[in-house]
Amino acid sequence: MAETLGMNQPGAIAIPEDLLPSDGRFGSGPAKILPAAVADLASQAGGYLGTSHRRPTVKDVVHRVRRGLEEMYALPAGYEVVLGLGGATAFWDVATACLIEHRSGHFTCGEFSGKFADAVRAAPHLDEPTVVTAKPGSAPEPRPVPDVDTIAFIHNETSTGVQAPFDRLGDELVLVDATSAAGVIPIDVAATDAYYFSPQKALGSEGGLWVSLVSPKAVERAAEIDTRDRWIPPFLSLSIALDNSRKDQTYNTPALATLWFLAWQIEHVLENGGLPWAHRRSTASSDVLYRWAEQSAYANPFVAASRLRSATVVTIDLDDAVSADGVSHHLRANGIVDTESYRKLGRNQLRIATFPNIDTEDVESLTGCIDFIVQAM
Ligand SMILES: *Cc1c(COP(=O)(O)O)cnc(C)c1O
């Protein structure tokens, strides 16, 4: 048990040692990084951390990230892996600056998909976006949106645990936020023009970076918008990011550990069988939780439609009589962390990540720990 994470708080329910998971990290991001990855970085740190990002030692790592993602996603001809700084949140601004011509359509179902629409709404150079929304715990069905040049979907709404459908419906650019899906859920990249993500969730790395798999059409759109009379801050320029990515570097200084963990994780997934392997692991773990909740006297899956239930972020509602915050508090006191629901959702809920780095046996142990705490409460 990772004792460093636990806090021996007075009044906390002590879970018997034999019920505890081997690793107590169940957060949806930053998420569990494999101890083997940390040990590998530690053993190589002297020749890597604190060295120039314009030299081969670091550029080789960026190269491995780009080649690895090409293989993982079997990128169609002409698609490229682009990297920049600032996470998926920054990519919303990149898209607002460089990809949307006049008006975008957004399929939203929670905090993250909604935030992209908000970023666009605030942009003075764009028309009011069209937003198709579904209530939290559900997802809107893809359908044509009139008078838009770009459509934004989310693959996995991390705030609610919904795995949402997306589709290419016309000739609009299709942007898909894949932050808690990338590295796990197999997709046909040809159905998207920018499949983008931050690496600190399903991809077991650190934050601060955005990665986007971009189509030739997206690259052309950005180049065309560059010729217009639109101010594009260089930090948000997709074309500048692309120029740098092609040279295996980023426009400005990246966090070297983030790149290193990302390359490590991509290769770890590929060595074990790629996305189908990762997806099987996450599905096995999430199934444990959904089945446990369905059979529990006090818990229920929040997402009613089973086809929308996420394989990577599981949300479980508890009966009013059982305080989810209380459960999470006692879990935390035993070193089992970050099971709290997404704060703005405001439900009596647990949210548990089932990324491939999290062992299914640990998820099984977690259900035992929750049952133990609820009994003791
Ligand atoms: C976490 C998350 C984001 C924001 O990522 P940052 O790295 O904090 O910018 C965006 N979209 C989804 C789906 C997320 O889960």
The ligand as a MOL file (V3000), in Angstrom:
LIG
                    3D

  0  0  0     0  0            999 V3000
M  V30 BEGIN CTAB
M  V30 COUNTS 15 15 0 0 0
M  V30 BEGIN ATOM
M  V30 1 C -9.0680 16.9930 -18.2920 0
M  V30 2 C -9.8010 17.2700 -19.5350 0
M  V30 3 C -9.5930 18.4460 -20.2670 0
M  V30 4 C -8.6470 19.5210 -19.7970 0
M  V30 5 O -7.3460 19.0630 -19.8240 0
M  V30 6 P -6.1450 20.0460 -19.3540 0
M  V30 7 O -4.9260 19.2260 -19.5600 0
M  V30 8 O -6.4120 20.4080 -17.9370 0
M  V30 9 O -6.2110 21.2200 -20.2720 0
M  V30 10 C -10.2910 18.6190 -21.4410 0
M  V30 11 N -11.1470 17.6940 -21.8760 0
M  V30 12 C -11.3790 16.5480 -21.2130 0
M  V30 13 C -12.3210 15.5510 -21.7650 0
M  V30 14 C -10.7160 16.3030 -20.0120 0
M  V30 15 O -10.9270 15.1600 -19.3590 0
M  V30 END ATOM
M  V30 BEGIN BOND
M  V30 1 1 1 2
M  V30 2 1 2 3
M  V30 3 2 2 14
M  V30 4 1 3 4
M  V30 5 2 3 10
M  V30 6 1 4 5
M  V30 7 1 5 6
M  V30 8 2 6 7
M  V30 9 1 6 8
M  V30 10 1 6 9
M  V30 11 1 10 11
M  V30 12 2 11 12
M  V30 13 1 12 13
M  V30 14 1 12 14
M  V30 15 1 14 15
M  V30 END BOND
M  V30 END CTAB
M  END
